[in-house]
């Protein structure tokens, strides 16, 4: 694509070679190591490094176009320098231009919230696939398209990856794409200039305050998504922040649909049965009642599946088809996943998610709970004692262990967790996660449930700067041999 066409419509100034009509761009990159002839290198000021430092590296690899935000010491006549106020935002615009704004030709459904994003996307992707649509999913579990499938580093990938993926989806005639939209992704322009068909809000609770600093800042970051939606947003109003969001969107004349157990919900949830094998509930909209059974555990999974059902109903799909298709869903990898009899793993790594799972087990079983968990290093310290307090409230036995300590000492992380636990007698510390799981599983009694939290689908431990292979599921199965 010609550089002139990429820049069209975005504020910028030029230095060096200004003949933008005759410059061809083959790729847009922000990592100098991926530069090649024909690349546009966009200098991003990050939290650990600054892309401006790598301009010379990019030039040595044959780059002739540099996008920057800071004044440079000198400008070469044969290089095109594009100065923009915010290069993250510029990167998003240029990537969308380069791929002809591909999300306009998809039904892109974005979900945001602290917990439930992955489960919703997995459920919705599976539901619409079972209904006969061609669907894709991008998020924590990776990519579900056969050509794109694989792990991703972030919940919401960088915009250069997303726009390329969406372009491929359009070429492959994909009908719906379900995208996890993180607060980081919203703040750091990873989803800017995308066209969202529908938005979904799950809930908001304490997390990522190392990045956002306050819950208000966190909420405002999440809120951005719902002003990028073309059709309507589906909001959980049983959540306090969801109720606030619903009212604020209504005030701003946005189309919104509410769900929850509250009487005023557009789609009212009535829970009929919860067990360790299935859940059943009724959705009521006006005079219409829709009964559903799902092969997933817990009230929170009803809240995860409900927006997917609402979207299907609002898209004009028949109730009986939806009811039959949802029965074919058997749970999300690493989300309250039964690995063996009375042994479960889950990704829960926030106080809210932990409490929901522990409450669920208490509601559907009278068995004792042995809980294995830790907290991530170099992340929000404030949630650690809260998670300690939650664990003490619901679990009979607690084993504290490592969970991605990164560059922080395990002793310091666990000390923070212990600050929230008053009765230390039922708490044991085993730093090695393999040993912690092994002890919990091998010592398990018939009247006991073992719950291993924090990793779920993850297959690694972050130790220092390295990722070491590790799977809770595999360690549990090995312990049972």
C-alpha positions, 0 to 999 in steps of 0.5 A: 500500500502507498504511504500516502493512503496509510497516512490519509486522514491522520494528523501528522507532519513530515521531514526528510523524504516527503514523496509519500505518493511513491513509497510502498509499505509492506508492513507496519511494525513497532518491534525493530527486530521485525523490521525489513525493507518496506516496513514502516517502523513506529516508535512506541514509548513503552513502560520498560523501553522506548522505540525511539532508541531503536531507530538506527537498528530499524534503518540498518534493516532497510527501513525507509519510513519512521513514525515518531513522537519525539523530536529527533537529533537529525533527519536523513534526506532519503528517509521519511519521518512522520511525526505524530503526537501519540504513536500508539494511537497512530499505530492503531490507525495506520494498521487499520488503514493498511488492512482496509479497516477489516472489522467493518466487514465482521460481526465483531463482539467485544467483551470486557470485565474483570472476570468471565471474559474468557468463559463468555467468549468460549461459550459464545464461540461454541454456541454460534458454531453449533448454530451453523455460523463460521466463528472465531475467538481471540483472547486468553485461551489463544485463537480458535480459528484453525489457521490462527490457532495458538497461544497469545501473549496478552489477553488482547493482542497488539493492533497490528496482530488483530487487524491482520487476523481480522483481515484473514477472517474476512477472506475466510468468510467468518460471520462472528468474531468474539474478542476479549477486550482488556483494560490495558488494551483499551488504554494502550490503543490496542483496539482503537479504530476497530468497529464493534458490532456488539459489546458485553460487560461481565463485572468489575472487581479489584484487579490491575490496580498496579496499572490503573491505580484506582477502581475509578480509573479502571472503570473508566478504562473499561467504559471506553469499549461501549462507546465503540459499539455499533448495535447494542451492548449487553450489561450485567446490572447485578454488578454495581459497576454494570448497573452504573454503566447501564445508566450512563450509557442510557443517558448518552442515548446508547442502545443497551440490554440489561440482564441479571436477577434484578426485576428491572432487567431486560432479561431476568435470570431465575436460577432453578438448579445448581449442582457439581455437574450442571446448572438450569435457569430461566430467562424472562423477557416480558411475557416470554420465558426461556428455559435452559440447562448448561453442562457447566458448574455454578451461578457465575457460568449462568452469568457467562452464558446469558449474554451469548444467549441474549445475542443469539435471540436478538440476532433472530435465532430461534429459542429451540435451536439455541437451547439444543446448541447450548447443551453441546457445550461442556465447559471452558478449559481451565475454568472450574474444570473437573480434572478428576473426581472432586478435584478442580482447577480454575484460573481465578486470580482475583478476590472476586473470582476466588470468592465466587468459586468457593461460594459455589462449592459451598452451595452445591456440596457439603464436603470439606475444601482444600485450597491450593493457590498463590498470587502473581509477583510484580502485580497488584499487592493490594489484592493479596491479603484480601485473597487470604481473607477470602480463602480463610472464610471458605476453605477448610485447609489452605496450601499457599504456593507459588504462582508466577512469582516473576522477579519477586520473592515467594516469601514476600508474596506469601507474607502479603497473603498471610496478612489477610489470614487470622487463623494460621493453623489451617494454613500450610506453605509449600513454595514448590507448586508441584509439591503443593499439588501433590500433597493436596491430591495424595492426602485427599479424603473421600469427604473432601474437594481439592481446588487448585486456583490461579493458573487454570489453562496456563501451562507455564510458571514465570520465574524471573524473565523465563517461562518454565513449562508447568501444568496444574492439570498434568501435575494433578494427574501425575499425583493420582498415578 
